[in-house]
Amino acid sequence: MIIQVWCVYWSPKDYRNKYVARLFENEKPTTETLVSKSYTPIKLTLQRKGLVRMERFENDDPAIKEVWL
């Protein structure tokens, strides 16, 4: 079974001062990303996919803002 998780980042090293959502499948990164200067387009795209937002874990990379399942 493939479990897909979207991680939303703010200003990761490869996209400074941008929001980035990266798709992971079974904890492995894929090449699918969403990039935006603002958070709203990222949030709306993930909501349209029928995903549910979850808070980040305390030990996550500081650039991670949330995850969507």
N, C-alpha and C positions, 0 to 999 in steps of 0.2 A: 504494500500500500504506500502510495506517495503522499506525504504530508507537505503542503505548501504553506509557507509563512512569508509574509512581507515585512521586512524591517525598514522602518522610516528613520532616517538620519538627518541631522542638521549639521551642515558644514563638515562632511568627512574630508579626509586628506586629498582625495581625488576630485572633489567638487566643493571647493571653498565657498562659503556664503550662499549655499543652495540647499534645498531639501531634496533628498534622494530616497526613493523606495526601491529596495532590492528584493527580488524573489529568491527564496531558498526552497529547495526541495530536499526533504529529509536531512536538514541541517547543512546541505551543500549549496553554495551560491550558484545561481544560474547567470546567464548574460542579460536577463530581462530586468530593466530598470526604468524608473520614472524620475525625471529631474525637473525641478521648478524653482523659480526664485521665491515663490510663496507656498505656504502650506496647503491652502484651500484646494488647488487642483489635484494635489496628491490625495488628500482626504476624500474628495468627491469621487475620484477614480476608484479608490479602494472600496468605498461604500457601494458604488454601482456594481461592483463585482460580488456584492452580498457578503462581504467580510465583516468581521467583528473586531473592534479595537481593544487592545490590552495594554496596560501600562508596562513599561520596561522593568526588568529585574534590576535590583540594586547592584549586582556584579556585572551588568552589561557594559559594553564600551560606552564611555560618556557621550559619544556622538549619537548613539541610538536614543531616539525619543519615544518610540512606541513600536508595537508589533501588531500585525493584523492577521487573523486566521480565517 
